Amino acid sequence: MLSHPLEFALRSASKIVIASPSNVVWQASGLWSEIDAAVGNTNTTSDAIFQLLQQLDEQRAACFVVTIWSIWKHRNLKLWQQVIENSAQIIDRATKLLEDWTAANTIRRATNMRTVGADNISSSESQNSRVISTVMRWERPLVGRYKCNIDASFSSARNRVGISMCIRDCEECFVLAKTMWISHLCNVDVAGALGLFYAINWVHDLQWERVDFALDSKKVVDYFHKGGNDISEFGDVMMECKNMFSLFFENSRVEFNRRQANEVGGVLLS
């Protein structure tokens, strides 16, 4: 079974996985000394990650996260596609991801400024010059609550569906994540229902309450709240979701998030 990408990357850094070029990558990133110290000073992978994210400044923390992703991508390419990469390719991919992310956020801030400025233009001018842009953002839960975003991805080449779950708190801080694969393809609605099913089980195993389960499948959310007479696989899975939810939770809920505000699967399952 594949380990979590963060766990694999840190284990690579601590020389448990010595066959990969991870050590060279971390040294080239300038983060090796901090990672080596964090792994030595903590007992678990998650403790090491949180210690690093607390100690590093914003720029170096971003570098740390994208490098972890790139090492994980390197492992998947080698495992599933027999693609062999060197450390320079891993570093280049991480660098490009960070540059693209920075550029996207710069464009978003500029778009927001233009939209605010356009509000002050006269109505006749705005008809000719205003560009209306809607920016979808992840919405934080209320104080004292958690949000569990659920997403699915599909691989026809591998004949399987990926389910990803990411929990964040009311301060928008990452708390916990989980990914899993289902070994057969299914339609989008069934994948969304299965995502909710596995998320409910996972959060119940954690013994957490006050969790907002967020999906970008309106059909799943509507069926969960309104019910129906669907006798297909989708209906069966949704019935299980409703039964487990009523049994396990009292102060949690299921809600709809638009796709742009719910994209966790693309990153976690890459």
N, C-alpha and C positions, 0 to 999 in steps of 0.2 A: 504494500500500500504506500502511496506517495505521502511524504510528510508535507506539512504546511510550508509554503514558500519562505516565510520568515524563518521558520525553524531550520529549514535546509540551508538557507544562506548563512545563518549564524553558526550552524554546525560546521559549515565549510570554513568560515573564518576562524573557528577554534581548532582547525586541523583534524576534525573527526572524519571529514570527507576529504582525503588528501589527493584524490585522483583528479579533481576539477581545478581550474585555474583561479578559483575564488580568492585565494590568498594574494595572488598577484594583482587581482582586480581591486581588492580592498586597499592594498598598499598604494596603487596608482591613484585611487580616489582620495588619498590623504586621510582616511578614516581608520586605518588599521590599528593605531595605538589605542584609540577610544574603544574600538570593538574588542580588542584583546583584553583591555582592562575590565570592560563590562562583563564579558564572558567569565573572567576569572573571579569577579566580585559577586556574582549572582548564582542562584541555584537552578533557575529555570530559564528557558528561552524567552518566555514572555517578560520576565523580570529584566533580563538583559536588554530587550527591545525598549521597554518603557524607560529604563535608566538612560539609554542612549538618546531617546527622543526628548527627555527632560534636560539633558546636558547640552545637546547640540543646539546651535543657533538655527534660525529658520532655513537659511541657505544650505547648511551642512546636513540638516535633518532631511531636507528635500532630496539632496544627493544620496543620502543613506537609503531612502525609500525606493528611489528609482533604480539604484544599483541592485538592491534586493530583488526587485522585479526582473531586471535583466539577467541576473544569475539564474533565477527560476525559469525564465524563458529559455536560457541556454540549456538547462537540464532537460526541459520538455522537448526541445528540438533534437537533442541527442537521443533521448529515449524513444520518441515516437516517430521521428523522421530520419534518424541516423545522420543528422547534420552535425559536423564537428566544427566548433568555433574556437578561436583563440581569445586571449584576454582582451586584446585591442577591440575586437568586434563586440564583446560584452560591454566594454566601457563606452564605445561609440553609440550603441543602442540606448544606454542609460542617459548619455549626454543629450542625444536627440530628443528623447522623451521629455526631459526636463526643459529643454529649449522650446519644444512645441507647447508644453503646458504653460510656460511663462508667457509665450507669445499669445496664446489663447486668452489668458487672463488679462493681458494688456489690451487686447482688442475688446474684451468685454467691458473693461473699465472705460475705454474710449467711447464705446457704444452707449453706455449709461450716461456719460457726460453729454453726448450729442442729443440724447433723448430728453434730458433735463433742459438743455438749451433750447431745444425745439419747442418746448412748452411755452416759451416766452415770445415766440414769433407770432406775428399777426395771422389770423385765419387764412387770409388770401395768400400770404407767402408760404404758409405751412402746406397748402394744397400742392404747391409746386416743388417744395424743397425738403419737406419732412420725411425722414425714413423711420418707420415705426419698427422697433425691434423688441421682441419679448424675450427676456432672459429667464430661463427656468432655473430655479435654485432648489437645492435640498433644504427642506424646512425642518428645523430642530424641534424635538418634542418639548413638552412642557417641563418645567423644573421638577426633578424627582422621577422623571420617566426616561425610558430608553426607546430608541427607534431601531427596528430590525428591518433593513431593506433586503428584499428578496428578488433575485433575478435569475434568468435562465439563458443558456447559450446552446447552440446546436452545431453538431459536427456530423455532416452526412458521410464524410470520408471515414470516420471512425465509428459511425452508427451508434452514437450515444448523445446524451443530453447532459449538460453541466448545470448544476444548481449552486448558486452562491448566496451566502447570507452574511450581512455585515451589520454589526451593532454599534451604534454611537450614542453618546449621552446628550444631555440638554446643552452642553457647552460645545457641541459638535466634535468632541474628541472621540477618536477610535477606541473601542472597548474590546471587541472580539470579532473574529470572522471565521467562517467555515465554508469549504467547498466540497462538492462531491459529484460523482458521475453516475448516471443511470445508463445501463448497458444496452439500451435500445432507443431508437428515435420514437418520438410521439409528437402530436400536434402542439401548437403553442398553448392552447387552453389547458390541456392535460399537464404540460410542463409547469405552467403557473400554479395549478392545483397541487401538484407534487411538491413544488417549492414551498408552498404554504404548509403542507403536511409535514415535511421534514423540518421546517423552521419551528413549528409548534412543538414537535418532539424534542428538538435540540434545546429550546429555551426552557421547556419543562424539565429536562435533565439537568439544566443549570440551576433549577429551582428559583427562577426569577419571576417577578410579577411587574405590573405597570410597564408593559412593553407594547409599543405600537408596531404592528406588523404591516409593512408598507410594500405594495406590489404595483406594477404598472399594467396589470391585466384588469381592466374594468369588469370583464365578464366574471372573473374569479371573485372579485370584491362584491359585486352585485349579487351573485349567487350565494355567497356566504351570508349576506345580510337578509336577502329576500327569499332565498330558497328556490325550489323549482321541482320539476318532475323528470329531470334528465336521468335516463336509465343507462347511459353510456359509461365508459370508464371515468370520464370527467365527473359525472354525477356521483359515482361511487366514492371517488377520492374526496370530493367536496363534502359528502356526508360524513366521512371519517374526520375531516378537518373540523366540522361543526361539532361533532360529538366530543372529540378530544378537547376542543377549546372550551366548551361549556363545563367539562369535567375538571380541567387543569387550571383555568384562569377565572379571576373575578374582576380585576381592574386593568385588563389589557383590551386591545381592540385591533381590528383589521381595517386598513384604510387604503385608498387609491392614491398613488403618486404618478404623475406623468413620466413618460420614459426618460426625458432629459434630466429629471431630478432623481432618477432611481438607478443610474447606470453604475452598478457595482460589479456586475458579472464580467464585463469586459476586461476589467483590471485583474480581478481575483482569479479568473479562469484563463488568462492569457498564458 
